[in-house]
Amino acid sequence: MTSILLSLILSITTAFAYIDEGSPPAVKISPYKPTFFIVGKNEGKGQFSLKARPAEALPLYVGYTQLMIWDIYKSSAPMRDINFNPELFYRITIGDEKELRWVDLGIFEHESNGLNGNSSRSWNRASARFSDAYSFTGLTTKLQWSIKAWVPYGCEGTTCARFRGLFEATLSLENFFGIGMGENDLNLRFYPGGASNLNLAKGGQELTFRLRPSKASYVPLFVIQLFHGYGENMLNQDREVLALRGGIGF
């Protein structure tokens, strides 16, 4: 199912590039989760993520995120694990859209690594996420935060919440370096795990710093990320990882 969905997305993207080369597509596609490629001591890690709102009058979104763990230092440089993550969610905006306060109702979310046999990993979730933001008076600095809770089901080759918990929280401090440093943010993402599915020491913690020296959108972001814990990718979800990686983002 995942490979079919990915092929469909690629086909639609290719069709837009060919047919609508001189004008934007009818469906607006925008960034979703962070997109980056970073390299550490043992491997590379890449992620790209997009969302689309098929009907402007209806706040129903289709999201797609793909995470890749790449054994870049091996002779054949194989992709060790690729995680496919399509989702469908309905956004309820609270107040003005510019205030960045909303609730996302996750109607369906799937995550799998597309492998067979003992290496196959797959689960589904229904979720709800609350997001809010706070702007500091007189400063360009802004604090964004969100918390997402879910009910897992349809697990294959994974204990679902054992290494990813039942919720995920994110904190993002934007432009804390001030105007002279372009665009920058510091992001903390964490989730629990363990037998109780709520043990923060048995989940994962991810700290990411991003800096764009110029506000020009074509200038890439410099990215440094520190990850510790379990569940970073699906194949090796039960392996405790401590990794510092750096690279570029978009």
GURO-683884 format. One record per residue (C-alpha): residue in one letter; x, y, z. Coordinates in nm, 4 decimals, always signed. Layout:
<lodos>
+-----+----------+----------+----------+
! res !       px !       py !       pz !
+-----+----------+----------+----------+
!   a !        X !        Y !        Z !
...
+-----+----------+----------+----------+
</lodos>
This chain:
<lodos>
+-----+----------+----------+----------+
! res !       px !       py !       pz !
+-----+----------+----------+----------+
!   m !  +0.0000 !  +0.0000 !  +0.0000 !
!   t !  +0.2811 !  +0.2386 !  +0.0947 !
!   s !  +0.4767 !  +0.1791 !  -0.2264 !
!   i !  +0.1599 !  +0.2359 !  -0.4321 !
!   l !  +0.0938 !  +0.5642 !  -0.2490 !
!   l !  +0.4528 !  +0.6795 !  -0.2997 !
!   s !  +0.4362 !  +0.5958 !  -0.6708 !
!   l !  +0.1106 !  +0.7926 !  -0.6988 !
!   i !  +0.2639 !  +1.0973 !  -0.5282 !
!   l !  +0.5673 !  +1.0864 !  -0.7570 !
!   s !  +0.3446 !  +1.0454 !  -1.0623 !
!   i !  +0.1332 !  +1.3471 !  -0.9652 !
!   t !  +0.4443 !  +1.5574 !  -0.8998 !
!   t !  +0.5905 !  +1.4593 !  -1.2382 !
!   a !  +0.2623 !  +1.5353 !  -1.4126 !
!   f !  +0.2513 !  +1.8850 !  -1.2611 !
!   a !  +0.6108 !  +1.9496 !  -1.3663 !
!   y !  +0.5324 !  +1.8517 !  -1.7257 !
!   i !  +0.1797 !  +1.9787 !  -1.7819 !
!   d !  +0.1794 !  +2.2893 !  -1.5596 !
!   e !  +0.5387 !  +2.3952 !  -1.6133 !
!   g !  +0.4427 !  +2.7571 !  -1.6692 !
!   s !  +0.1887 !  +2.7837 !  -1.3854 !
!   p !  +0.1514 !  +2.6467 !  -1.0316 !
!   p !  -0.0488 !  +2.3264 !  -0.9703 !
!   a !  -0.4132 !  +2.3479 !  -0.8707 !
!   v !  -0.3372 !  +2.1834 !  -0.5356 !
!   k !  -0.1107 !  +2.3926 !  -0.3140 !
!   i !  +0.1811 !  +2.1919 !  -0.1719 !
!   s !  +0.3699 !  +2.3313 !  +0.1273 !
!   p !  +0.6383 !  +2.2206 !  +0.3762 !
!   y !  +0.5308 !  +2.0113 !  +0.6722 !
!   k !  +0.7942 !  +1.8585 !  +0.9024 !
!   p !  +1.1633 !  +1.9580 !  +0.8715 !
!   t !  +1.3468 !  +1.8590 !  +0.5518 !
!   f !  +1.7197 !  +1.7918 !  +0.5862 !
!   f !  +2.0188 !  +1.5695 !  +0.5127 !
!   i !  +2.2722 !  +1.5282 !  +0.7922 !
!   v !  +2.5756 !  +1.3065 !  +0.8444 !
!   g !  +2.7315 !  +1.1678 !  +1.1620 !
!   k !  +3.0101 !  +0.9340 !  +1.2658 !
!   n !  +2.8368 !  +0.6129 !  +1.1551 !
!   e !  +2.5694 !  +0.7033 !  +0.8981 !
!   g !  +2.3645 !  +0.9631 !  +0.7202 !
!   k !  +2.0067 !  +1.0618 !  +0.8001 !
!   g !  +1.7681 !  +1.2330 !  +0.5628 !
!   q !  +1.4073 !  +1.3454 !  +0.5779 !
!   f !  +1.1681 !  +1.5262 !  +0.3474 !
!   s !  +0.8110 !  +1.6191 !  +0.4279 !
!   l !  +0.5236 !  +1.7888 !  +0.2441 !
!   k !  +0.1556 !  +1.8535 !  +0.2977 !
!   a !  -0.1251 !  +1.9400 !  +0.0572 !
!   r !  -0.4740 !  +2.0844 !  +0.0993 !
!   p !  -0.6785 !  +1.9430 !  -0.1905 !
!   a !  -0.9775 !  +2.1755 !  -0.1385 !
!   e !  -0.9163 !  +2.5337 !  -0.0223 !
!   a !  -1.2621 !  +2.5535 !  +0.1341 !
!   l !  -1.2006 !  +2.2478 !  +0.3523 !
!   p !  -0.9083 !  +2.2351 !  +0.6020 !
!   l !  -0.8378 !  +1.8693 !  +0.5254 !
!   y !  -0.4711 !  +1.7925 !  +0.4639 !
!   v !  -0.2749 !  +1.5069 !  +0.3141 !
!   g !  +0.0751 !  +1.4813 !  +0.4576 !
!   y !  +0.3719 !  +1.2711 !  +0.3563 !
!   t !  +0.7054 !  +1.2307 !  +0.5368 !
!   q !  +0.9924 !  +1.0003 !  +0.4452 !
!   l !  +1.2841 !  +0.9266 !  +0.6774 !
!   m !  +1.6007 !  +0.7561 !  +0.5484 !
!   i !  +1.8910 !  +0.6044 !  +0.7422 !
!   w !  +2.1837 !  +0.5708 !  +0.5017 !
!   d !  +2.4954 !  +0.3592 !  +0.5626 !
!   i !  +2.6939 !  +0.6121 !  +0.3664 !
!   y !  +3.0374 !  +0.4888 !  +0.4787 !
!   k !  +2.9958 !  +0.1296 !  +0.3561 !
!   s !  +3.1403 !  +0.0332 !  +0.0191 !
!   s !  +2.8022 !  +0.0101 !  -0.1561 !
!   a !  +2.6470 !  +0.2896 !  +0.0585 !
!   p !  +2.3092 !  +0.1125 !  +0.1058 !
!   m !  +1.9966 !  +0.2655 !  +0.2557 !
!   r !  +1.9598 !  +0.0688 !  +0.5784 !
!   d !  +1.6033 !  +0.1748 !  +0.6510 !
!   i !  +1.3434 !  +0.3914 !  +0.4765 !
!   n !  +1.0309 !  +0.4867 !  +0.6707 !
!   f !  +0.7185 !  +0.5901 !  +0.4773 !
!   n !  +0.4701 !  +0.8049 !  +0.6682 !
!   p !  +0.1510 !  +0.9187 !  +0.4877 !
!   e !  -0.1302 !  +1.0764 !  +0.6886 !
!   l !  -0.4660 !  +1.2476 !  +0.6631 !
!   f !  -0.5664 !  +1.5142 !  +0.9151 !
!   y !  -0.8299 !  +1.7836 !  +0.9681 !
!   r !  -0.7159 !  +2.1191 !  +1.1052 !
!   i !  -0.9328 !  +2.3278 !  +1.3371 !
!   t !  -0.7904 !  +2.6798 !  +1.3608 !
!   i !  -0.8428 !  +2.8647 !  +1.6888 !
!   g !  -0.8640 !  +3.2402 !  +1.6331 !
!   d !  -0.6692 !  +3.3983 !  +1.3476 !
!   e !  -0.4541 !  +3.1650 !  +1.1328 !
!   k !  -0.1586 !  +3.4008 !  +1.1842 !
!   e !  -0.1642 !  +3.3205 !  +1.5563 !
!   l !  -0.0480 !  +2.9635 !  +1.4784 !
!   r !  -0.2954 !  +2.8073 !  +1.7195 !
!   w !  -0.4828 !  +2.5004 !  +1.6016 !
!   v !  -0.5882 !  +2.1411 !  +1.6656 !
!   d !  -0.5047 !  +1.8733 !  +1.4099 !
!   l !  -0.7321 !  +1.5694 !  +1.4187 !
!   g !  -0.5351 !  +1.2789 !  +1.2742 !
!   i !  -0.7958 !  +1.0725 !  +1.0923 !
!   f !  -0.5411 !  +0.8190 !  +0.9691 !
!   e !  -0.1640 !  +0.7912 !  +0.9886 !
!   h !  +0.0442 !  +0.5015 !  +0.8615 !
!   e !  +0.4132 !  +0.4343 !  +0.9102 !
!   s !  +0.6105 !  +0.1411 !  +0.7693 !
!   n !  +0.9512 !  +0.0562 !  +0.6282 !
!   g !  +0.8433 !  -0.1425 !  +0.3217 !
!   l !  +1.0469 !  -0.4514 !  +0.4090 !
!   n !  +0.9411 !  -0.8180 !  +0.4251 !
!   g !  +0.9705 !  -1.0970 !  +0.6803 !
!   n !  +1.1374 !  -1.0339 !  +1.0147 !
!   s !  +1.2510 !  -0.6879 !  +0.9050 !
!   s !  +0.8987 !  -0.5638 !  +0.8345 !
!   r !  +0.7748 !  -0.2825 !  +1.0600 !
!   s !  +0.4345 !  -0.1190 !  +1.0373 !
!   w !  +0.1766 !  +0.0599 !  +1.2519 !
!   n !  -0.1191 !  +0.2943 !  +1.2254 !
!   r !  -0.2378 !  +0.5784 !  +1.4475 !
!   a !  -0.5388 !  +0.7971 !  +1.5139 !
!   s !  -0.4288 !  +1.1160 !  +1.6841 !
!   a !  -0.4935 !  +1.4694 !  +1.8024 !
!   r !  -0.2333 !  +1.7474 !  +1.8131 !
!   f !  -0.2592 !  +2.0897 !  +1.9748 !
!   s !  -0.0202 !  +2.3628 !  +1.8541 !
!   d !  +0.0308 !  +2.7133 !  +1.9896 !
!   a !  +0.2800 !  +3.0008 !  +1.9629 !
!   y !  +0.3924 !  +3.2926 !  +2.1751 !
!   s !  +0.5688 !  +3.6047 !  +2.0432 !
!   f !  +0.7903 !  +3.7973 !  +2.2829 !
!   t !  +0.6977 !  +4.1663 !  +2.2992 !
!   g !  +0.9463 !  +4.3898 !  +2.1188 !
!   l !  +1.1512 !  +4.0952 !  +1.9892 !
!   t !  +1.1570 !  +3.8828 !  +1.6734 !
!   t !  +1.1861 !  +3.5736 !  +1.8941 !
!   k !  +0.8891 !  +3.3376 !  +1.8953 !
!   l !  +0.8169 !  +3.0214 !  +2.0932 !
!   q !  +0.6123 !  +2.7499 !  +1.9257 !
!   w !  +0.5052 !  +2.4307 !  +2.0951 !
!   s !  +0.2809 !  +2.1333 !  +2.0281 !
!   i !  +0.1746 !  +1.8086 !  +2.1852 !
!   k !  +0.0391 !  +1.5143 !  +1.9891 !
!   a !  -0.1289 !  +1.2110 !  +2.1469 !
!   w !  -0.2357 !  +0.8969 !  +1.9640 !
!   v !  -0.4000 !  +0.5561 !  +1.9763 !
!   p !  -0.1895 !  +0.2945 !  +1.7909 !
!   y !  -0.3362 !  -0.0030 !  +1.6050 !
!   g !  -0.2572 !  -0.2449 !  +1.3225 !
!   c !  +0.0987 !  -0.3172 !  +1.4392 !
!   e !  +0.3273 !  -0.5548 !  +1.2479 !
!   g !  +0.6784 !  -0.6463 !  +1.3594 !
!   t !  +0.6704 !  -0.3749 !  +1.6243 !
!   t !  +0.5378 !  -0.3228 !  +1.9737 !
!   c !  +0.4106 !  +0.0168 !  +1.8593 !
!   a !  +0.4208 !  +0.2358 !  +2.1674 !
!   r !  +0.7057 !  +0.0464 !  +2.3387 !
!   f !  +0.9653 !  +0.2656 !  +2.1660 !
!   r !  +0.7526 !  +0.5616 !  +2.0496 !
!   g !  +0.5170 !  +0.6056 !  +2.3433 !
!   l !  +0.1637 !  +0.7416 !  +2.3327 !
!   f !  +0.2472 !  +1.1076 !  +2.2764 !
!   e !  +0.5102 !  +1.3418 !  +2.1339 !
!   a !  +0.5926 !  +1.6989 !  +2.2377 !
!   t !  +0.7892 !  +1.9644 !  +2.0492 !
!   l !  +0.9273 !  +2.3023 !  +2.1527 !
!   s !  +1.0724 !  +2.5479 !  +1.8997 !
!   l !  +1.2440 !  +2.8778 !  +1.9788 !
!   e !  +1.2661 !  +3.0859 !  +1.6611 !
!   n !  +1.5051 !  +3.3732 !  +1.5819 !
!   f !  +1.6553 !  +3.3858 !  +1.9296 !
!   f !  +1.9845 !  +3.5163 !  +1.7842 !
!   g !  +1.8123 !  +3.8339 !  +1.6718 !
!   i !  +1.7846 !  +4.0172 !  +1.3406 !
!   g !  +2.1542 !  +4.0151 !  +1.2472 !
!   m !  +2.1784 !  +3.6336 !  +1.2268 !
!   g !  +1.9294 !  +3.5645 !  +0.9475 !
!   e !  +1.6795 !  +3.2902 !  +1.0345 !
!   n !  +1.7484 !  +3.0426 !  +1.3135 !
!   d !  +1.5633 !  +2.8085 !  +1.5442 !
!   l !  +1.6267 !  +2.5574 !  +1.8206 !
!   n !  +1.3884 !  +2.2591 !  +1.8286 !
!   l !  +1.3384 !  +1.9998 !  +2.1011 !
!   r !  +1.1287 !  +1.6914 !  +2.0260 !
!   f !  +1.0731 !  +1.4126 !  +2.2767 !
!   y !  +0.8495 !  +1.1132 !  +2.3352 !
!   p !  +0.8216 !  +0.8390 !  +2.6021 !
!   g !  +0.8465 !  +0.4602 !  +2.5742 !
!   g !  +0.9143 !  +0.1547 !  +2.7885 !
!   a !  +0.6730 !  -0.1066 !  +2.9203 !
!   s !  +0.4352 !  +0.1653 !  +3.0456 !
!   n !  +0.4558 !  +0.3535 !  +2.7111 !
!   l !  +0.4975 !  +0.6677 !  +2.9234 !
!   n !  +0.8572 !  +0.6431 !  +3.0484 !
!   l !  +1.0493 !  +0.9465 !  +2.9175 !
!   a !  +1.3837 !  +0.7759 !  +2.9911 !
!   k !  +1.2934 !  +0.4891 !  +2.7546 !
!   g !  +1.1749 !  +0.7030 !  +2.4645 !
!   g !  +1.3666 !  +0.9472 !  +2.2477 !
!   q !  +1.4984 !  +1.3032 !  +2.2679 !
!   e !  +1.6000 !  +1.5049 !  +1.9631 !
!   l !  +1.7586 !  +1.8515 !  +1.9741 !
!   t !  +1.8018 !  +2.0337 !  +1.6420 !
!   f !  +1.9605 !  +2.3712 !  +1.5681 !
!   r !  +1.9039 !  +2.5310 !  +1.2261 !
!   l !  +2.0549 !  +2.8498 !  +1.0866 !
!   r !  +1.9988 !  +3.0278 !  +0.7557 !
!   p !  +2.2596 !  +3.3078 !  +0.7263 !
!   s !  +2.0357 !  +3.5015 !  +0.4893 !
!   k !  +1.6580 !  +3.5438 !  +0.4741 !
!   a !  +1.6690 !  +3.4541 !  +0.1042 !
!   s !  +1.4718 !  +3.1313 !  +0.0643 !
!   y !  +1.7211 !  +2.9830 !  -0.1831 !
!   v !  +1.9986 !  +2.9802 !  +0.0805 !
!   p !  +2.0025 !  +2.6378 !  +0.2566 !
!   l !  +1.9873 !  +2.5936 !  +0.6301 !
!   f !  +2.2851 !  +2.4712 !  +0.8300 !
!   v !  +2.1616 !  +2.1905 !  +1.0561 !
!   i !  +2.3104 !  +2.0311 !  +1.3682 !
!   q !  +2.1113 !  +1.7558 !  +1.5388 !
!   l !  +2.1660 !  +1.5504 !  +1.8540 !
!   f !  +1.9510 !  +1.2385 !  +1.9010 !
!   h !  +1.9394 !  +1.0092 !  +2.2027 !
!   g !  +1.7099 !  +0.7186 !  +2.2805 !
!   y !  +1.4988 !  +0.4621 !  +2.0995 !
!   g !  +1.2689 !  +0.4598 !  +1.7985 !
!   e !  +1.4716 !  +0.6910 !  +1.5731 !
!   n !  +1.3860 !  +0.4649 !  +1.2791 !
!   m !  +1.1593 !  +0.1618 !  +1.2551 !
!   l !  +1.4035 !  -0.1178 !  +1.1731 !
!   n !  +1.6329 !  -0.0467 !  +1.4675 !
!   q !  +1.3683 !  +0.0935 !  +1.7018 !
!   d !  +1.4870 !  -0.1192 !  +1.9936 !
!   r !  +1.8468 !  +0.0065 !  +1.9665 !
!   e !  +1.9547 !  +0.2897 !  +2.1952 !
!   v !  +2.1198 !  +0.5596 !  +1.9841 !
!   l !  +2.3398 !  +0.8546 !  +2.0743 !
!   a !  +2.4289 !  +1.0436 !  +1.7564 !
!   l !  +2.5486 !  +1.3934 !  +1.6684 !
!   r !  +2.5012 !  +1.4813 !  +1.3016 !
!   g !  +2.5349 !  +1.7894 !  +1.0855 !
!   g !  +2.4422 !  +1.8944 !  +0.7339 !
!   i !  +2.1945 !  +2.1064 !  +0.5407 !
!   g !  +1.8201 !  +2.1635 !  +0.5456 !
!   f !  +1.5609 !  +2.3311 !  +0.3249 !
+-----+----------+----------+----------+
</lodos>
